[in-house]
């Protein structure tokens, strides 16, 4: 029962996150990306851990480094002149 409730709450979090990303893209509100984008990979990792009996460490590492790259590139996109050195 508790596991089902957690998974339902995660689905709700995914829906909120997706709506935030879509609003950010459709209405060109860039600061919403800074709010919603960093939550996607941790939500996926948490959902994966809760929905499987034996999570794969390789997949969790891949999600972590994907999250790290997303966040790093998100801040780099704010100031693209830093790459031109």
HUBELJO-V897304 format. One record per pair of residues at least 24 apart in sequence whose ideal C-beta (glycine too) atoms are under 7 Angstrom apart, sorted by the first residue. I is the first residue (numbers start at 1). GAP is how many residues later the second one is. D is the distance in whole Angstrom. If there is no record, write none. Layout:
{{I | GAP | D} {I | GAP | D}}
This chain:
{{3 | 47 | 7} {6 | 44 | 6} {7 | 43 | 6} {7 | 44 | 6} {10 | 33 | 6} {10 | 36 | 7} {10 | 37 | 5} {13 | 30 | 6} {14 | 29 | 6} {17 | 26 | 6} {33 | 41 | 7} {34 | 40 | 7} {37 | 33 | 6} {37 | 37 | 6} {38 | 33 | 5} {41 | 25 | 6} {41 | 26 | 3} {41 | 29 | 7} {42 | 25 | 6}}
